[in-house]
Amino acid sequence: MRLAIMQPYFFPYIGYFQLIAAVDMFIVYDNIKYTKKGWINRNRMLQNGKDMMFSLPLKGDSDTLDVFQRKLAADFNRDKLLNQFNEAYRRAPYFAQTLPLVEQIVRYEEANLFHFLHHSIVKTCEHLGITTEIGISSGIAIDHDLKNQNKVLALCEAVGAATYVNAIGGMELYSKKTFQEKGIALKFIQSKSFEYPQFGHAFVPWLSIIDVMMFNPLDTIQTCISTNYELI
């Protein structure tokens, strides 16, 4: 059984969904520290040929809290965020196909940051035809005081994973030898370039999955998700 584990992100780039689709089970961390200025509650979209940040506003709180302890801001204006997407992509070829999903996710009535993000990941996977089982880290019976590689190994052992697949950015964080000693193969996923027309402008890579869905038919996206990467 192949396993991957990641933090939750808001409308992440296509590589996140390639990772989910490449495994049999995907565990989303909820009991992990919220990373300020990371990608948990923000991402990038295309506007006037350039990348622009969009984000979920959060209730002011301690930076030491875990993701599941954070809340969306009480004044989060869902219409304002949707208008940003509408303005940026209303002329995109697959706007009508993608907008209902984006609206369903943004209008989800949930104040808890993790639950909101988990819902968005599940719904996007359903839309993309990804059937991987999605679990939540706190629901797995391990010592949750473990950190980093030790926590990953514990989760792998708890669910019976034979292979652990991680994003390519984590190559320096994990030891193949240590995983092998536990009887677990360690692989890293590396996305290949995926370019497509963006209103005739110079291509801006690795934007939110929203950008990919706005400019590409579903079957093209599914092919990219299932084949356009390497496991090393």
Backbone bond lengths (Angstrom), bond angles and torsions (degrees), N, CA, C in turn:
res aa  C-N    CA-C-N  psi(-1)  N-CA   C-N-CA  omega(-1)  CA-C   N-CA-C  phi
1 M - - - 1.456 - - 1.528 109.80 -
2 R 1.315 115.98 132.66 1.464 121.66 178.73 1.523 110.08 -94.58
3 L 1.310 116.05 136.23 1.466 122.19 -178.63 1.522 109.90 -127.76
4 A 1.334 115.76 143.67 1.463 122.39 169.33 1.522 108.23 -133.36
5 I 1.319 116.19 150.87 1.471 121.80 -179.17 1.524 107.73 -136.69
6 M 1.319 116.45 132.40 1.464 120.05 179.32 1.520 111.04 -148.83
7 Q 1.315 115.23 160.03 1.462 120.98 168.32 1.529 108.25 -67.22
8 P 1.330 117.37 157.21 1.466 119.46 172.78 1.517 109.57 -78.49
9 Y 1.318 116.32 142.44 1.462 121.26 176.37 1.526 109.40 -131.08
10 F 1.323 115.87 156.90 1.459 121.51 -178.31 1.525 109.96 -92.54
11 F 1.327 116.39 113.62 1.469 122.54 -177.56 1.537 110.55 44.86
12 P 1.341 117.77 60.19 1.467 120.26 -176.36 1.525 113.17 -68.41
13 Y 1.316 115.98 175.63 1.466 121.64 -178.96 1.532 110.33 -73.49
14 I 1.320 116.40 170.30 1.461 121.09 -171.94 1.519 112.77 -62.38
15 G 1.334 118.58 -29.07 1.456 121.31 179.39 1.515 113.45 -59.33
16 Y 1.324 116.98 -31.89 1.469 121.65 177.47 1.521 110.02 -61.85
17 F 1.312 116.13 -41.32 1.462 120.49 -178.64 1.523 111.79 -78.61
18 Q 1.325 117.29 -26.96 1.463 119.85 170.81 1.523 109.93 -63.31
19 L 1.317 116.92 -40.93 1.460 121.18 178.05 1.527 110.73 -62.86
20 I 1.317 117.02 -45.61 1.469 119.91 179.12 1.524 110.52 -59.96
21 A 1.324 116.52 -46.24 1.460 121.03 -176.11 1.523 112.91 -70.23
22 A 1.334 117.34 -21.35 1.464 121.54 -176.74 1.525 113.31 -80.84
23 V 1.331 116.87 -6.36 1.466 119.95 -175.78 1.528 111.02 -124.89
24 D 1.340 114.13 170.32 1.467 120.18 178.63 1.523 111.77 -89.23
25 M 1.335 115.47 -27.71 1.467 120.72 178.89 1.519 108.80 -140.99
26 F 1.303 115.35 135.72 1.460 122.53 179.56 1.518 107.81 -122.33
27 I 1.324 116.49 120.69 1.462 121.19 179.44 1.522 109.08 -103.12
28 V 1.322 115.72 128.69 1.465 121.70 177.62 1.531 108.12 -99.15
29 Y 1.316 116.16 126.52 1.463 120.43 177.57 1.533 109.91 -70.72
30 D 1.320 116.26 126.24 1.463 120.28 169.30 1.523 110.64 -111.33
31 N 1.343 115.77 -31.07 1.469 119.88 -179.05 1.528 109.99 -98.87
32 I 1.312 114.33 58.90 1.463 122.35 176.52 1.529 107.33 -134.52
33 K 1.324 116.50 147.22 1.459 120.61 -174.22 1.531 111.32 -60.35
34 Y 1.320 114.60 134.35 1.458 120.23 174.33 1.525 109.07 -64.94
35 T 1.329 115.61 131.64 1.464 121.12 -178.20 1.521 110.51 -100.51
36 K 1.306 116.08 111.17 1.450 120.77 178.67 1.524 110.06 -68.01
37 K 1.305 116.98 137.39 1.464 124.52 -179.02 1.529 112.49 66.30
38 G 1.336 116.73 17.36 1.452 120.90 173.50 1.525 109.23 -92.20
39 W 1.337 115.80 -155.17 1.462 120.26 -175.77 1.522 113.24 -107.00
40 I 1.331 116.98 8.67 1.461 119.22 -175.32 1.519 111.76 -61.05
41 N 1.311 118.36 -46.51 1.467 120.34 -176.80 1.531 113.27 -118.95
42 R 1.339 116.73 23.80 1.458 118.43 177.69 1.533 110.54 -154.38
43 N 1.318 116.00 163.25 1.456 121.52 175.85 1.523 109.07 -161.34
44 R 1.341 116.21 -168.75 1.460 120.46 -175.08 1.527 110.98 -122.40
45 M 1.308 115.68 140.99 1.456 120.85 174.44 1.527 108.52 -128.99
46 L 1.327 115.23 173.65 1.465 120.83 -179.62 1.522 109.89 -93.35
47 Q 1.327 115.87 132.42 1.457 120.13 173.37 1.524 108.75 -144.66
48 N 1.329 114.99 119.52 1.471 121.29 -179.30 1.529 112.26 54.45
49 G 1.321 115.50 40.63 1.447 121.21 175.52 1.515 115.78 80.74
50 K 1.330 117.44 2.55 1.462 121.19 -179.64 1.527 110.20 -128.57
51 D 1.324 115.97 159.97 1.467 118.87 178.44 1.522 110.23 -79.75
52 M 1.326 115.10 141.17 1.453 121.68 179.43 1.523 108.82 -136.61
53 M 1.311 116.41 139.10 1.457 121.49 -179.12 1.520 111.19 -78.32
54 F 1.336 115.88 140.62 1.465 121.30 167.64 1.523 107.05 -127.71
55 S 1.319 117.42 155.73 1.468 118.74 -173.20 1.517 112.23 -154.29
56 L 1.323 113.96 162.75 1.458 122.65 170.93 1.528 107.23 -97.36
57 P 1.324 119.17 121.75 1.461 120.16 178.14 1.533 110.44 -72.68
58 L 1.322 115.66 138.61 1.458 120.18 -177.57 1.525 111.97 -112.03
59 K 1.303 114.68 151.88 1.456 120.77 173.35 1.529 108.30 -65.63
60 G 1.313 117.12 136.22 1.452 120.41 178.47 1.513 111.33 -59.94
61 D 1.335 117.44 129.85 1.458 120.55 -177.63 1.521 109.52 -162.02
62 S 1.314 116.44 178.43 1.455 121.90 -178.88 1.527 111.44 -67.06
63 D 1.317 116.47 140.14 1.458 121.67 177.66 1.522 112.29 -73.06
64 T 1.334 117.15 -6.55 1.466 120.25 -179.36 1.526 112.50 -88.15
65 L 1.329 117.91 -5.99 1.460 120.59 -176.27 1.521 112.01 -73.86
66 D 1.324 115.38 151.51 1.460 121.27 173.86 1.526 109.74 -76.73
67 V 1.325 115.73 166.06 1.462 120.84 -177.69 1.525 111.37 -57.15
68 F 1.345 117.23 -42.82 1.465 119.35 -175.69 1.529 112.62 -70.53
69 Q 1.339 116.81 -10.27 1.463 120.66 178.66 1.521 112.93 -94.69
70 R 1.322 116.80 -6.98 1.463 120.32 -178.99 1.529 111.06 -88.28
71 K 1.330 115.56 151.39 1.462 122.00 -178.43 1.533 110.48 -123.23
72 L 1.321 115.48 150.06 1.458 119.53 170.70 1.522 108.90 -69.71
73 A 1.312 116.58 150.02 1.463 120.89 178.88 1.526 110.29 -61.31
74 A 1.314 115.92 141.70 1.468 120.44 -179.31 1.524 111.47 -62.03
75 D 1.328 117.34 -27.51 1.464 120.82 -178.82 1.535 112.31 -98.18
76 F 1.330 117.43 19.44 1.467 120.84 177.28 1.523 109.55 -56.49
77 N 1.321 116.07 116.31 1.459 121.96 -177.18 1.529 109.04 -95.24
78 R 1.312 115.83 97.51 1.466 120.93 -177.34 1.532 111.68 -64.37
79 D 1.319 116.74 -36.85 1.465 119.86 179.17 1.532 110.97 -63.48
80 K 1.312 117.32 -38.55 1.460 121.08 179.84 1.528 110.87 -62.69
81 L 1.354 116.60 -43.61 1.462 120.47 179.10 1.527 110.85 -65.32
82 L 1.327 116.54 -42.71 1.464 119.99 178.43 1.524 111.06 -63.96
83 N 1.309 116.63 -36.29 1.473 119.41 177.35 1.525 111.45 -64.58
84 Q 1.327 116.98 -33.38 1.461 120.12 176.03 1.529 110.44 -61.45
85 F 1.331 115.74 -45.25 1.461 120.10 178.53 1.528 111.15 -66.28
86 N 1.317 116.23 -41.05 1.465 120.38 179.43 1.527 111.09 -60.99
87 E 1.312 116.59 -46.72 1.460 120.66 -178.98 1.529 111.40 -63.54
88 A 1.321 115.68 -38.48 1.466 119.87 -176.08 1.525 112.59 -74.64
89 Y 1.343 117.54 -33.46 1.465 119.70 -167.66 1.532 115.92 -125.48
90 R 1.298 118.63 7.76 1.460 119.09 -173.89 1.527 113.06 -61.74
91 R 1.329 118.00 -22.05 1.472 121.15 177.58 1.529 112.62 -96.40
92 A 1.310 117.15 2.66 1.464 120.72 -179.52 1.529 109.96 -70.20
93 P 1.333 118.26 147.50 1.468 121.24 -174.49 1.520 115.39 -63.48
94 Y 1.344 117.68 -26.32 1.466 119.49 -177.96 1.533 111.49 -117.90
95 F 1.328 114.45 30.73 1.462 121.16 178.21 1.528 111.04 -60.35
96 A 1.326 117.42 -48.40 1.468 121.40 -176.75 1.524 111.62 -64.02
97 Q 1.317 116.78 -32.11 1.460 121.47 -179.94 1.530 111.53 -75.12
98 T 1.327 116.57 -31.24 1.467 121.64 -172.52 1.522 113.43 -94.97
99 L 1.326 117.26 -33.18 1.463 120.50 -173.99 1.529 114.11 -56.05
100 P 1.346 120.41 -42.37 1.469 118.83 -179.87 1.531 112.95 -57.86
101 L 1.326 117.23 -38.74 1.468 120.18 177.57 1.521 110.43 -64.79
102 V 1.328 116.78 -46.17 1.463 120.89 -179.05 1.527 110.12 -61.54
103 E 1.312 116.89 -42.13 1.472 120.30 178.77 1.523 111.43 -64.84
104 Q 1.327 116.40 -42.21 1.464 120.00 179.73 1.526 111.07 -60.09
105 I 1.321 116.12 -39.14 1.460 120.56 -178.93 1.524 111.62 -74.52
106 V 1.311 117.59 -48.41 1.469 120.70 -176.47 1.525 111.37 -66.97
107 R 1.323 117.42 -35.56 1.470 120.47 -178.10 1.535 113.26 -84.13
108 Y 1.300 118.12 1.50 1.464 120.86 179.24 1.523 109.72 -58.84
109 E 1.317 116.51 123.66 1.473 121.73 -175.22 1.522 110.28 -84.96
110 E 1.308 114.74 83.40 1.468 121.86 -179.94 1.517 108.72 -147.17
111 A 1.340 115.93 128.13 1.466 119.92 -177.91 1.519 112.73 -90.34
112 N 1.332 117.02 -25.19 1.460 120.65 -178.81 1.526 110.01 -72.77
113 L 1.327 116.93 126.20 1.464 121.38 -175.51 1.526 111.47 -59.07
114 F 1.331 117.66 -47.74 1.459 118.58 -176.96 1.522 111.83 -63.11
115 H 1.313 117.44 -46.26 1.467 120.04 -178.80 1.527 110.82 -62.37
116 F 1.319 116.64 -37.44 1.457 120.63 177.94 1.528 110.57 -63.61
117 L 1.335 116.66 -45.39 1.461 121.01 -178.90 1.525 111.38 -70.07
118 H 1.317 116.92 -40.01 1.467 120.72 178.95 1.528 109.77 -60.20
119 H 1.313 116.34 -44.33 1.465 121.09 177.72 1.526 110.40 -59.82
120 S 1.326 116.92 -41.62 1.464 119.97 -178.13 1.529 111.39 -66.05
121 I 1.320 117.04 -38.34 1.466 120.99 178.97 1.522 110.63 -66.99
122 V 1.321 116.56 -45.76 1.470 121.29 -179.20 1.526 110.33 -61.71
123 K 1.326 117.10 -46.18 1.471 120.51 -177.42 1.530 111.54 -67.63
124 T 1.323 117.25 -37.02 1.466 119.64 178.00 1.524 110.10 -67.22
125 C 1.319 117.05 -40.65 1.467 120.32 176.76 1.529 110.99 -61.51
126 E 1.316 117.01 -42.50 1.466 120.10 177.58 1.525 110.40 -60.01
127 H 1.312 116.53 -43.96 1.469 121.57 -179.70 1.530 111.20 -62.42
128 L 1.331 116.54 -36.89 1.457 121.67 -177.32 1.530 113.16 -87.52
129 G 1.325 116.52 -2.27 1.454 120.13 179.24 1.519 114.20 77.11
130 I 1.321 117.55 22.84 1.468 122.39 177.71 1.521 108.43 -87.84
131 T 1.325 116.64 122.91 1.471 120.79 -173.42 1.524 113.67 -107.59
132 T 1.312 117.72 9.37 1.469 122.54 179.80 1.531 111.06 -56.40
133 E 1.322 116.51 138.20 1.464 120.89 174.81 1.519 109.33 -66.17
134 I 1.325 117.32 132.09 1.463 121.77 -179.12 1.527 109.31 -114.78
135 G 1.325 115.92 117.65 1.459 121.43 179.40 1.517 111.72 -109.35
136 I 1.329 115.70 173.95 1.468 122.48 -179.93 1.523 108.24 -121.26
137 S 1.315 117.02 132.04 1.469 121.04 -170.28 1.520 113.20 -57.25
138 S 1.326 118.32 -42.93 1.465 120.16 -176.53 1.527 112.58 -66.21
139 G 1.333 116.19 -16.56 1.469 119.93 179.20 1.513 113.62 -85.26
140 I 1.341 117.74 -2.65 1.458 122.42 179.49 1.528 108.40 -97.15
141 A 1.324 116.65 131.73 1.464 121.95 -174.91 1.526 111.58 -78.94
142 I 1.333 116.03 88.24 1.468 122.84 174.18 1.524 108.17 -137.40
143 D 1.329 115.89 177.23 1.460 120.94 171.63 1.522 107.33 -79.58
144 H 1.314 116.98 105.14 1.459 120.60 -174.54 1.530 113.80 -80.13
145 D 1.332 116.25 4.14 1.455 119.68 171.56 1.529 111.39 -85.47
146 L 1.323 116.34 -9.75 1.456 119.97 176.74 1.525 110.06 -63.60
147 K 1.321 116.54 155.15 1.457 120.95 -177.48 1.529 110.94 -125.07
148 N 1.323 114.41 153.87 1.459 123.29 167.84 1.532 113.29 49.38
149 Q 1.344 117.33 -125.88 1.457 121.29 -174.90 1.528 112.17 -61.11
150 N 1.317 117.12 -37.48 1.462 120.01 -179.19 1.525 111.94 -64.00
151 K 1.320 115.74 -36.28 1.458 119.58 178.40 1.527 110.55 -70.21
152 V 1.329 116.35 -40.55 1.460 120.59 177.89 1.527 110.29 -61.43
153 L 1.329 116.81 -45.83 1.460 120.71 179.11 1.523 111.43 -60.97
154 A 1.324 116.65 -40.98 1.465 120.46 179.01 1.530 111.06 -63.23
155 L 1.335 116.64 -41.01 1.462 119.91 178.09 1.525 111.00 -66.68
156 C 1.326 116.86 -40.03 1.464 120.49 177.27 1.530 110.61 -59.39
157 E 1.326 116.22 -47.05 1.461 120.30 -178.58 1.524 111.50 -66.73
158 A 1.334 116.37 -37.04 1.467 120.16 -177.70 1.524 112.66 -65.08
159 V 1.333 117.11 -33.72 1.470 119.54 -177.82 1.529 112.17 -102.21
160 G 1.330 116.65 2.32 1.457 120.38 177.19 1.515 114.85 74.73
161 A 1.323 117.47 35.38 1.461 121.12 -178.60 1.528 110.91 -75.37
162 A 1.323 116.54 133.40 1.463 122.03 174.19 1.521 110.95 -92.21
163 T 1.340 116.02 -24.28 1.462 122.31 -179.64 1.519 109.42 -136.20
164 Y 1.322 115.95 135.20 1.456 120.65 173.63 1.519 108.54 -112.52
165 V 1.321 116.56 128.28 1.467 121.85 -179.16 1.523 108.51 -113.34
166 N 1.325 115.81 127.50 1.462 121.09 -178.69 1.525 110.41 -123.35
167 A 1.309 115.99 157.07 1.463 120.43 174.14 1.520 109.36 -61.70
168 I 1.323 116.55 149.83 1.462 122.34 -174.53 1.524 112.13 -60.02
169 G 1.319 117.29 -26.75 1.458 120.73 -179.25 1.514 114.05 -66.90
170 G 1.338 117.48 -12.38 1.461 120.55 -177.95 1.511 114.39 -97.81
171 M 1.335 118.23 14.38 1.469 120.58 -175.65 1.520 112.78 -59.12
172 E 1.329 117.23 -34.34 1.461 120.35 -178.25 1.535 112.61 -82.61
173 L 1.325 116.54 -7.84 1.465 120.01 -176.01 1.516 113.38 -91.49
174 Y 1.341 116.57 -20.66 1.458 120.11 -172.45 1.518 111.53 -126.64
175 S 1.332 115.61 148.48 1.456 122.71 -178.97 1.522 110.57 -108.56
176 K 1.343 116.35 119.79 1.467 119.64 178.13 1.525 110.83 -60.20
177 K 1.329 116.87 -36.50 1.463 120.97 179.87 1.528 111.27 -62.20
178 T 1.338 116.13 -44.17 1.460 120.08 -179.57 1.519 110.96 -63.68
179 F 1.324 117.01 -40.70 1.459 120.69 177.49 1.532 110.40 -65.37
180 Q 1.328 116.60 -42.40 1.463 120.84 179.82 1.522 111.36 -61.02
181 E 1.320 116.28 -37.07 1.472 120.20 178.36 1.527 111.79 -63.05
182 K 1.315 116.02 -24.32 1.468 121.55 177.32 1.530 111.51 -93.88
183 G 1.346 116.16 2.66 1.457 119.92 -179.49 1.515 113.92 77.89
184 I 1.332 116.33 25.24 1.472 121.32 -177.00 1.531 108.77 -122.20
185 A 1.313 116.98 128.43 1.467 121.13 175.31 1.524 109.30 -80.19
186 L 1.329 116.49 137.32 1.464 121.32 179.34 1.521 109.37 -109.61
187 K 1.327 116.19 123.95 1.461 122.59 179.23 1.523 109.92 -124.97
188 F 1.328 115.42 155.10 1.458 121.22 175.89 1.518 108.89 -124.59
189 I 1.323 115.56 138.77 1.458 120.54 -178.60 1.527 109.61 -100.64
190 Q 1.314 115.56 130.59 1.461 121.24 179.24 1.520 108.93 -123.30
191 S 1.313 116.38 114.95 1.458 121.44 -179.73 1.518 110.68 -71.14
192 K 1.326 116.10 141.64 1.449 121.45 173.64 1.524 109.48 -91.15
193 S 1.307 116.22 160.80 1.463 120.97 179.94 1.528 110.69 -59.92
194 F 1.319 115.58 138.78 1.459 121.68 177.95 1.521 107.67 -137.71
195 E 1.336 115.77 99.10 1.465 120.50 -177.14 1.524 110.79 -105.47
196 Y 1.317 115.36 149.72 1.459 122.07 -179.59 1.533 107.70 -156.00
197 P 1.327 118.48 158.69 1.469 121.17 -179.70 1.529 111.93 -63.44
198 Q 1.322 115.39 136.69 1.468 122.01 176.37 1.536 108.62 -127.09
199 F 1.303 116.61 77.45 1.471 122.45 179.06 1.527 112.81 58.68
200 G 1.328 117.52 25.35 1.459 120.10 177.46 1.509 115.30 81.45
201 H 1.338 117.76 2.20 1.462 120.90 178.34 1.525 110.32 -85.26
202 A 1.323 116.52 168.72 1.460 120.97 171.67 1.528 108.50 -59.91
203 F 1.328 116.85 137.07 1.455 120.89 -173.77 1.525 111.99 -65.70
204 V 1.350 115.41 133.02 1.466 122.13 175.36 1.529 107.23 -108.26
205 P 1.333 118.42 111.29 1.466 120.51 -173.48 1.521 114.50 -82.07
206 W 1.332 113.93 161.99 1.466 124.22 169.88 1.524 114.08 57.63
207 L 1.309 115.92 38.40 1.465 120.02 172.41 1.519 109.44 -80.49
208 S 1.306 116.48 177.92 1.461 122.31 177.77 1.530 111.40 -53.70
209 I 1.318 116.08 152.98 1.464 121.65 174.68 1.530 110.89 -56.00
210 I 1.323 117.71 -23.43 1.466 120.73 176.56 1.524 109.89 -58.26
211 D 1.328 116.52 -43.96 1.461 120.58 179.97 1.530 110.41 -61.48
212 V 1.309 116.72 -45.07 1.469 121.61 178.96 1.527 110.26 -59.23
213 M 1.314 116.98 -44.74 1.466 120.64 -176.87 1.524 112.35 -71.36
214 M 1.312 117.06 -29.64 1.459 120.10 -179.67 1.533 112.28 -72.25
215 F 1.329 116.96 -27.95 1.464 120.34 -173.81 1.536 114.92 -108.65
216 N 1.327 117.63 -2.60 1.461 119.44 -174.73 1.523 112.48 -134.26
217 P 1.349 117.12 145.09 1.466 119.73 174.84 1.529 110.02 -68.57
218 L 1.303 115.60 155.40 1.468 121.17 -174.19 1.526 111.97 -59.51
219 D 1.330 117.93 -39.53 1.467 118.68 -177.37 1.529 111.34 -67.19
220 T 1.327 117.87 -33.70 1.465 121.40 176.67 1.525 110.56 -66.13
221 I 1.319 116.71 -42.45 1.464 121.27 178.66 1.527 110.21 -63.89
222 Q 1.320 116.72 -43.65 1.469 120.78 -179.29 1.524 111.28 -62.56
223 T 1.331 116.78 -39.62 1.462 120.35 177.57 1.519 110.57 -64.25
224 C 1.332 116.52 -43.31 1.461 121.03 178.30 1.521 111.12 -61.88
225 I 1.320 116.62 -43.20 1.461 121.12 -178.70 1.528 111.36 -64.13
226 S 1.317 116.98 -37.87 1.472 120.25 -174.25 1.525 114.32 -87.95
227 T 1.344 117.34 -19.19 1.475 118.14 -173.75 1.521 115.80 -130.22
228 N 1.317 119.23 -20.52 1.459 120.93 -168.70 1.534 112.81 -88.85
229 Y 1.318 115.92 54.86 1.465 121.47 178.38 1.526 109.01 -158.60
230 E 1.313 114.81 168.38 1.467 121.55 174.38 1.509 109.12 -122.60
231 L 1.322 116.68 145.78 1.467 122.29 170.47 1.516 106.79 -106.12
232 I 1.326 115.89 122.51 1.463 119.46 -176.64 1.535 110.55 -125.76
